[in-house]
Amino acid sequence: MGLLKQIQQNNQGKGAAHKLYQLKRLANRRNSWKPLELQDLIRNGTMSKEMALFLCTCVKARLNILVSGGTGSGKTTLVNALSTFIPKEDRNMIGDVRDKDGREILRKENKGLDGFLATGHSSSPSNMIDRLEIIAYLEGMNLPIKAIREQIAGTIDIIVHLSRINDGTRKITKITEVQGIEGENIVLRDIFTVRPLEGSYY
């Protein structure tokens, strides 16, 4: 099933404008400070409204999201903001994929795990995939590289990459879909990209 079709089914055909209205309404409640953090990320230019809407939709659709970036790029802040759109009893907060709990997501017996949020250090979405392969190897997954890549592609749905720009600001520079395997390679498709110097999203 395609990603967008899956999202549409999980949201029962609600319009994008209605979802954005709900997001704003939640953020404006005085006692809902955590959703307001997501609005702060929009206001300070970390992400666009369209990115926020897309990510909230992915979270509600229980897609597995890996937030990547360098030290101090805002990974934990973003994960905490997104987690507020998940009921507490349904939250799967993995932490850093380098930690023991994070490495467990790559194991075959956990393939059915859905709706998790995790973080990882990398310089790009493709570099994050490379690092996951190394983590799998260090974890003792004695499998052919194609099998390891199939496991990764079957586990991660979305990679959100954050960058710290030269002026000190933090931005989501890519939101990338992990589409699957073609031959022996993992196929990635950029859904959102930002040109840091221009500050424009496309």
Summary of the structure (lengths in Angstrom):
residues: 202
radius of gyration: 16.6
end to end distance: 24.8
largest distance: 52.6
contacts: 601
relative contact order: 0.14
helix: 45%
strand: 24%
